[in-house]
Amino acid sequence: MDTPFSTIAVVGLGTMGTGIAEVLARAGREVIGIDIDDAAARQAVASLEASTARAVQRERMTQEERRDALARFRTFSDLQAAAEAELVIEVVPETYEIKQQLFRELDAIVSPTAVLATGTNALSVTRLAAESQHPERVLGLHFFNPAPAMKLVEVVSSVLTAPPAVEAVTALARELGKEPVAVGDRPGFVADGLLFGYLNQAAAMYEANYASREDIDAAMKLGCGLPMGPLALLDLIGIDTARTVLEAMYSASHDRLHAPAPVLGQLAAAGLTGRKSGRGFYTYAEPGSQSVVPDALTPAGDAGAGAGRAVRSVGVAGSGTMASGIAEVFAKAGYDVVLAARSQEKADTAKARIAKSLERSVAKGRLTAGARDETLARITAAGSLDSFAGVDLAVEAVAEDLLVKQQLFATLDKVCRPGAVLATTTSSLPVVAIARATSRPEDVIGMHFFNPAPAMKLVEVVRTVLTADDVHATVREVCGKVRKHPVDCGDRAGFIVNALLFPYLNNAIKMVEEHYASLDDIDAAMKLGGGYPMGPFELLDVVGLDVSLAIEKVLHSEFRDPGLAPAPLLEHLVAAGCLGRKTGRGFREYARR
């Protein structure tokens, strides 16, 4: 099987097959495109012509290179055309019956030394290989959409696959400019194995009417830096396709997190499969369009939210990074801010941290010296919460401990004037339990900023069953004035972002525990295949393993789902004091500063 793969057949010329064919043709391979639908073949040629024309226009290839690439791509409707191929990549519909029949037919057509690769992301490669007379030459070669742009390729070995076949295909992937990741045979592999569980939970969250589709998508884009929100991504992937992948994952794992949310089945049965049909979670201008158009579920904005309370001054309780960041946000927006800590010294230290942050903004040209001085002048550092007597909005940003927060709110209840809004920045604790520490729970709301507060645009606005309408309206108005994007959610563990993020991180840890893939391969898969700004283990070490474990425990306690139980490896690392970057060692080791 030591072959250069100079001639490669791609069977199935849909979006993915066409993209793979383009990658191969532009890399100098002779490509045999096969599809029983002549229209699909014509569309594939037209797509390659259009994409290479754009590449010439953008000076990424010459006219001669374009002509050569187009000449290397030939299309056929008969599978017999694959006879001369040294590698066959199938990208036909995601069913065992179709793929197994294809492998049986290929056995009678291609050379015994040819490698057969399935593009499946959900089906068992082993089961497919078992249908071949030469199972040792069958493997998985999972490209990501759009294939020309996405760098990740998962190379999937079954227990039957011969190592030389894996080596040859891995070498090809590198020659194509891709980053191959070696994985074993289980549904979803690495990237989709982590991605689809997260997408499924987002669909279930929407189905439960916990948050709107727009707020769920905005929360994950702004709170995690993802290129797309989960519901928009499901529409892009295809809701029917996503459900097929989840069914395969659930049949293998029996993990409730992989059991397809009923809404996916309902939408698929109704033909509302996402962009390709013109409607899924969102409505599109036409089938295949990426342009979202308003529909009956599109929010009308805050026009009907009601009038909020006047806010001119803000109190921020706390002296840590979060508290100083929030105080900076409000002061920059023109509010008078009282920054209160347990002592005057701590409050002065927090204000000094703000001064350094503002100085960095001046040095980078993002802020003028005059604006820096005006912002600092609006902040009063105080050593007692008594200084909150006149504020209109009090925001606490102290330790993530329920008793500590309850004691603080009991004090705010006595200190703050009647009608003042009291907000907690908790990321995981029940807001109503904090509110009940006061005599005015209707004035209490969650206002979850993300770290670093000056840079992160998202604020999760958390209403309890007791929160007054005008308090909710006030916080949304204030978010707009400080240039933050508010998303509404109810008072349950994790709110939107952490409830979707931390099960994904926990599942990544389980992959390592099971020796399915390495830390580096998992991080690479999610960055290259999912567009994540950081891999899960990079992120865990930044967040802190102790913080991550605490959030996992809260989620598990609230939802009682066995799949949410913290991974033992996470608990062991925390017990050993390996908490991530802040201790110099977590999932990886870091140089001491």
Secondary structure as the mmCIF struct_conf table of DSSP 4:
data_model
#
loop_
_struct_conf.conf_type_id
_struct_conf.id
_struct_conf.beg_label_comp_id
_struct_conf.beg_label_asym_id
_struct_conf.beg_label_seq_id
_struct_conf.end_label_comp_id
_struct_conf.end_label_asym_id
_struct_conf.end_label_seq_id
STRN STRN1 THR A 7 VAL A 11
BEND BEND1 GLY A 14 GLY A 14
HELX_RH_AL_P HELX_RH_AL_P1 THR A 15 ARG A 26
TURN_TY1_P TURN_TY1_P1 ALA A 27 GLY A 28
STRN STRN2 GLU A 30 ILE A 34
BEND BEND2 ILE A 36 ILE A 36
HELX_RH_AL_P HELX_RH_AL_P2 ASP A 38 GLN A 57
TURN_TY1_P TURN_TY1_P2 ARG A 58 GLU A 59
BEND BEND3 ARG A 60 MET A 61
HELX_RH_AL_P HELX_RH_AL_P3 GLN A 63 ALA A 71
TURN_TY1_P TURN_TY1_P3 ARG A 72 ARG A 72
STRN STRN3 PHE A 73 PHE A 76
BEND BEND4 SER A 77 ASP A 78
HELX_RH_3T_P HELX_RH_3T_P1 LEU A 79 GLU A 84
BEND BEND5 GLU A 86 GLU A 86
STRN STRN4 LEU A 87 GLU A 90
BEND BEND6 GLU A 94 GLU A 94
HELX_RH_AL_P HELX_RH_AL_P4 TYR A 96 ASP A 107
TURN_TY1_P TURN_TY1_P4 ALA A 108 ILE A 109
BEND BEND7 VAL A 110 VAL A 110
TURN_TY1_P TURN_TY1_P5 PRO A 112 THR A 113
STRN STRN5 VAL A 115 THR A 118
BEND BEND8 ASN A 121 LEU A 123
HELX_RH_AL_P HELX_RH_AL_P5 VAL A 125 ALA A 129
TURN_TY1_P TURN_TY1_P6 ALA A 130 GLU A 131
BEND BEND9 SER A 132 GLN A 133
HELX_RH_3T_P HELX_RH_3T_P2 PRO A 135 ARG A 137
STRN STRN6 VAL A 138 PHE A 143
BEND BEND10 ASN A 145 PRO A 146
TURN_TY1_P TURN_TY1_P7 ALA A 147 ALA A 149
STRN STRN7 LEU A 152 SER A 157
TURN_TY1_P TURN_TY1_P8 VAL A 159 LEU A 160
HELX_RH_AL_P HELX_RH_AL_P6 PRO A 163 GLU A 175
TURN_TY1_P TURN_TY1_P9 LEU A 176 GLY A 177
STRN STRN8 GLU A 179 GLY A 184
BEND BEND11 ASP A 185 ARG A 186
TURN_TY1_P TURN_TY1_P10 PRO A 187 VAL A 190
HELX_RH_AL_P HELX_RH_AL_P7 ALA A 191 GLU A 207
TURN_TY1_P TURN_TY1_P11 ALA A 208 ASN A 209
BEND BEND12 TYR A 210 ALA A 211
HELX_RH_AL_P HELX_RH_AL_P8 ARG A 213 CYS A 224
BEND BEND13 PRO A 227 MET A 228
HELX_RH_AL_P HELX_RH_AL_P9 PRO A 230 ILE A 237
HELX_RH_AL_P HELX_RH_AL_P10 ILE A 239 SER A 253
HELX_RH_3T_P HELX_RH_3T_P3 ARG A 256 HIS A 258
BEND BEND14 ALA A 259 ALA A 259
HELX_LH_PP_P HELX_LH_PP_P1 PRO A 260 ALA A 261
HELX_RH_AL_P HELX_RH_AL_P11 PRO A 262 ALA A 269
TURN_TY1_P TURN_TY1_P12 ALA A 270 GLY A 271
STRN STRN9 GLY A 274 GLY A 274
HELX_RH_3T_P HELX_RH_3T_P4 ARG A 275 SER A 277
TURN_TY1_P TURN_TY1_P13 GLY A 278 GLY A 278
STRN STRN10 ARG A 279 ARG A 279
BEND BEND15 GLY A 280 TYR A 282
STRN STRN11 THR A 283 TYR A 284
BEND BEND16 ALA A 285 GLU A 286
TURN_TY1_P TURN_TY1_P14 PRO A 287 GLY A 288
STRN STRN12 VAL A 292 VAL A 293
TURN_TY1_P TURN_TY1_P15 ALA A 296 LEU A 297
BEND BEND17 THR A 298 THR A 298
BEND BEND18 ASP A 302 ASP A 302
TURN_TY1_P TURN_TY1_P16 ALA A 303 GLY A 304
BEND BEND19 ALA A 305 ALA A 305
STRN STRN13 SER A 313 ALA A 317
BEND BEND20 GLY A 320 GLY A 320
HELX_RH_AL_P HELX_RH_AL_P12 THR A 321 LYS A 332
TURN_TY1_P TURN_TY1_P17 ALA A 333 GLY A 334
STRN STRN14 ASP A 336 ALA A 340
BEND BEND21 ARG A 342 SER A 343
HELX_RH_AL_P HELX_RH_AL_P13 GLN A 344 ALA A 363
TURN_TY1_P TURN_TY1_P18 LYS A 364 GLY A 365
BEND BEND22 ARG A 366 LEU A 367
HELX_RH_AL_P HELX_RH_AL_P14 ALA A 369 ALA A 377
TURN_TY1_P TURN_TY1_P19 ARG A 378 ARG A 378
STRN STRN15 ILE A 379 ALA A 382
BEND BEND23 GLY A 383 SER A 384
HELX_RH_3T_P HELX_RH_3T_P5 LEU A 385 PHE A 388
TURN_TY1_P TURN_TY1_P20 ALA A 389 GLY A 390
BEND BEND24 ASP A 392 ASP A 392
STRN STRN16 LEU A 393 GLU A 396
BEND BEND25 GLU A 400 GLU A 400
HELX_RH_AL_P HELX_RH_AL_P15 LEU A 402 VAL A 415
BEND BEND26 CYS A 416 CYS A 416
HELX_LH_PP_P HELX_LH_PP_P2 ARG A 417 ARG A 417
TURN_TY1_P TURN_TY1_P21 PRO A 418 GLY A 419
STRN STRN17 VAL A 421 THR A 424
BEND BEND27 SER A 427 LEU A 429
HELX_RH_AL_P HELX_RH_AL_P16 VAL A 431 ALA A 435
TURN_TY1_P TURN_TY1_P22 ARG A 436 ALA A 437
BEND BEND28 THR A 438 SER A 439
HELX_RH_3T_P HELX_RH_3T_P6 PRO A 441 ASP A 443
STRN STRN18 VAL A 444 PHE A 449
BEND BEND29 ASN A 451 PRO A 452
TURN_TY1_P TURN_TY1_P23 ALA A 453 ALA A 455
STRN STRN19 LEU A 458 ARG A 463
TURN_TY1_P TURN_TY1_P24 VAL A 465 LEU A 466
HELX_RH_AL_P HELX_RH_AL_P17 ASP A 469 LYS A 481
TURN_TY1_P TURN_TY1_P25 VAL A 482 ARG A 483
STRN STRN20 HIS A 485 GLY A 490
BEND BEND30 ASP A 491 ARG A 492
TURN_TY1_P TURN_TY1_P26 ALA A 493 ILE A 496
HELX_RH_AL_P HELX_RH_AL_P18 VAL A 497 GLU A 513
TURN_TY1_P TURN_TY1_P27 GLU A 514 HIS A 515
BEND BEND31 TYR A 516 ALA A 517
HELX_RH_AL_P HELX_RH_AL_P19 LEU A 519 GLY A 530
BEND BEND32 PRO A 533 MET A 534
HELX_RH_AL_P HELX_RH_AL_P20 PRO A 536 VAL A 543
HELX_RH_AL_P HELX_RH_AL_P21 LEU A 545 PHE A 559
HELX_RH_3T_P HELX_RH_3T_P7 PRO A 562 LEU A 564
BEND BEND33 ALA A 565 ALA A 565
HELX_LH_PP_P HELX_LH_PP_P3 PRO A 566 ALA A 567
HELX_RH_AL_P HELX_RH_AL_P22 PRO A 568 ALA A 575
TURN_TY1_P TURN_TY1_P28 ALA A 576 GLY A 577
STRN STRN21 GLY A 580 GLY A 580
HELX_RH_3T_P HELX_RH_3T_P8 ARG A 581 THR A 583
TURN_TY1_P TURN_TY1_P29 GLY A 584 GLY A 584
STRN STRN22 ARG A 585 ARG A 585
BEND BEND34 GLY A 586 ARG A 588
STRN STRN23 GLU A 589 GLU A 589
#
